């Protein structure tokens, strides 16, 4: 999985449309190998991003859990600590 795609489920506050779109864009970039598509592929690329975002939104809204929602700040701090340990920064 692409390192830039973040977990979006079970957060308080809930995921935003912008976060879902950003993850969808990263996914489509990863599977196509395009950071920015050519003009001839741009329409297909953007359509794929829109479709992935719609499906991801539908999935996230349909999921259920009994676990308490995760705190965004705490999860970001954990990720920063893991990165510091991994990369020595």
URCOR-V523967 format. One record per residue. BURIAL is b if it has 24 or more other ideal C-beta (glycine too) atoms within 12 Angstrom, else e. Layout:
burial
BURIAL
BURIAL
This chain:
burial
e
e
e
e
e
e
e
b
b
e
b
e
e
e
b
e
e
e
b
b
b
e
b
b
b
b
b
b
e
e
e
e
e
e
e
e
e
e
e
e
e
e
e
e
b
e
e
b
b
e
e
b
b
e
e
b
b
e
e
b
e
e
e
e
e
e
e
e
e
e
e
e
e
e
e
e
e
e
e
e
e
e
e
e
e
e
e
e
e
